[in-house]
Amino acid sequence: MYSVLINTDALKYIDTLTEKSKRLIKRKLEALKDNPHPGRDDKKKLQLPNYDLFRMHVSRSYTIFYRICEEEKTVKILNIMTIEEAHKRYGRL
């Protein structure tokens, strides 16, 4: 089982959401504890020059960007944003 660490900015973003959206995101974050690796779900590994970044969609509304630290058994949540914002910033990943 992994521990999930959430960036301060991501926590602040979650606080701005509706209760329903908060529940959906928290449910996905809980699921990362059991298995943060891509598979049949809506998780995908993104190849960046210096490290691996992962993204996970939340009910076609939000995107969670995270890294996995295997040595520490930790998932580090770097950013959470709407899917539209993610496409504007990073293109279609």
PEKA-V880513 format. One record per pair of residues at least 12 apart in sequence whose C-alpha atoms are under 7 Angstrom apart, sorted by the first residue. I is the first residue (numbers start at 1). J is the second residue. D is the distance in whole Angstrom. If there is no record, write none. Layout:
[[I/J/D] [I/J/D]]
This chain:
[[1/33/6] [1/34/5] [2/33/5] [2/34/6] [2/73/5] [2/74/5] [2/75/7] [3/33/6] [3/73/6] [3/74/5] [3/75/6] [4/33/6] [4/74/6] [4/75/5] [4/76/6] [5/75/6] [5/76/5] [5/77/6] [6/76/6] [6/77/5] [6/78/7] [7/77/6] [7/78/6] [10/78/7] [10/79/5] [10/80/6] [24/58/7] [25/58/6] [42/56/6] [42/57/6] [43/55/6] [43/56/4] [43/57/7] [44/56/6] [52/67/7] [53/65/7] [53/66/6] [53/67/5] [54/66/5] [54/67/6] [61/82/6] [61/83/6] [62/80/7] [62/81/6] [62/82/4] [62/83/5] [63/80/6] [63/81/5] [63/82/6] [63/83/5] [63/86/7] [64/79/6] [64/80/5] [64/81/7] [65/77/6] [65/78/6] [65/79/5] [65/80/6] [66/78/5]]
